[in-house]
Amino acid sequence: MVALMPRTTLSITGSGAERRMFPRKEVSVRVEGRRLDHSVEARQMPQLSLQLKDVSLGGIAALSNTPVGRGERITVFFPPEGPARGWDAYGRIIRCEPSAAGGYRLAVAFDPLPAA
């Protein structure tokens, strides 16, 4: 069973509007990703190594050494932690920008779960 979350309105905090429905949790863990598109670049380099910066129910922010196109579909594998099993998440790239620390900063929005 899937519970539907009510839509929240935009709230103004600080200098801009906050559009997030789910709170972010800062993390620092390496996860593996895989590019799912059929582009030449995705087929030549299908694996992604991602250094997570934050995670929420709606998506992740991560650093990657590989640039990824906006709108590209990826899957991310979260490894087992303690008694919890590992799991996969599917999503699309919202943003890919060069990072001051080197590499690229990615924003990924997870795909919503289908209603059963």
Secondary structure per residue as TSV (DSSP state, phi and psi in degrees):
chain	resnum	aa	ss	phi	psi
A	1	M	-	360.0	138.5
A	2	V	-	-111.9	127.6
A	3	A	-	-90.3	131.3
A	4	L	-	-85.2	133.3
A	5	M	-	-89.7	135.8
A	6	P	-	-67.4	146.7
A	7	R	-	-70.7	134.1
A	8	T	-	-101.8	153.0
A	9	T	-	-86.4	160.8
A	10	L	-	-67.6	134.7
A	11	S	E	-115.0	139.1
A	12	I	E	-89.1	120.2
A	13	T	E	-132.5	122.6
A	14	G	T	69.0	-126.8
A	15	S	T	-94.4	-5.7
A	16	G	E	-150.9	178.3
A	17	A	E	-86.0	137.6
A	18	E	E	-94.6	118.2
A	19	R	-	-103.5	0.0
A	20	R	-	-76.9	135.1
A	21	M	S	-88.5	-27.2
A	22	F	S	-119.1	140.0
A	23	P	-	-68.5	148.7
A	24	R	-	-93.6	148.9
A	25	K	E	-121.0	121.9
A	26	E	E	-71.2	134.1
A	27	V	-	-141.1	162.1
A	28	S	-	-140.1	88.5
A	29	V	-	-144.1	149.0
A	30	R	E	-95.3	132.3
A	31	V	E	-129.1	162.9
A	32	E	E	-105.2	138.5
A	33	G	E	-123.6	164.1
A	34	R	E	-140.4	130.5
A	35	R	E	-78.5	132.7
A	36	L	-	-105.1	-11.8
A	37	D	S	-71.2	164.6
A	38	H	-	-102.6	22.2
A	39	S	S	-74.1	162.0
A	40	V	H	-60.6	-45.6
A	41	E	H	-61.4	-42.0
A	42	A	H	-67.5	-35.6
A	43	R	H	-74.0	-32.8
A	44	Q	H	-73.7	-36.0
A	45	M	S	-131.8	75.4
A	46	P	-	-75.3	-26.3
A	47	Q	E	-85.2	141.0
A	48	L	E	-126.1	134.9
A	49	S	E	-106.2	118.6
A	50	L	E	-116.1	133.5
A	51	Q	E	-100.3	106.4
A	52	L	E	-67.5	141.6
A	53	K	E	-109.0	-42.7
A	54	D	E	-153.7	160.2
A	55	V	E	-142.4	147.2
A	56	S	-	-145.4	178.7
A	57	L	S	-66.1	-20.6
A	58	G	S	-93.7	-18.0
A	59	G	E	168.1	-167.7
A	60	I	E	-137.7	160.6
A	61	A	E	-120.2	133.8
A	62	A	E	-150.2	161.9
A	63	L	E	-104.7	140.9
A	64	S	E	-137.6	148.9
A	65	N	S	-82.9	-12.9
A	66	T	S	-109.3	128.9
A	67	P	-	-72.0	143.0
A	68	V	-	-130.0	138.2
A	69	G	-	-72.4	144.9
A	70	R	T	-61.7	134.8
A	71	G	T	88.5	-9.9
A	72	E	-	-66.9	143.0
A	73	R	E	-91.5	138.2
A	74	I	E	-139.7	162.2
A	75	T	E	-120.7	144.7
A	76	V	E	-124.7	130.2
A	77	F	E	-101.4	121.0
A	78	F	E	-96.7	117.9
A	79	P	-	-68.7	161.1
A	80	P	-	-59.4	144.9
A	81	E	B	-137.0	113.2
A	82	G	T	62.7	-134.8
A	83	P	T	-77.4	-12.5
A	84	A	B	-75.4	139.5
A	85	R	-	-80.2	159.8
A	86	G	-	-70.6	160.9
A	87	W	E	-151.1	157.3
A	88	D	E	-106.5	146.0
A	89	A	E	-129.2	141.9
A	90	Y	E	-111.5	142.4
A	91	G	E	-164.9	-171.7
A	92	R	E	-132.4	152.6
A	93	I	E	-76.3	124.6
A	94	I	E	-92.9	-37.6
A	95	R	E	-151.8	142.9
A	96	C	E	-141.1	110.2
A	97	E	E	-128.0	147.6
A	98	P	E	-60.0	141.2
A	99	S	-	-102.3	145.5
A	100	A	T	-64.0	-27.2
A	101	A	T	-83.5	1.6
A	102	G	S	97.5	150.1
A	103	G	S	82.6	-152.8
A	104	Y	E	-135.1	140.6
A	105	R	E	-97.3	121.7
A	106	L	E	-107.7	143.9
A	107	A	E	-118.5	125.6
A	108	V	E	-121.5	128.2
A	109	A	E	-99.3	125.5
A	110	F	E	-71.1	148.5
A	111	D	-	-71.1	140.9
A	112	P	-	-69.4	149.7
A	113	L	-	-74.8	137.7
A	114	P	-	-70.8	147.8
A	115	A	-	-69.8	138.9
A	116	A	-	-85.1	360.0
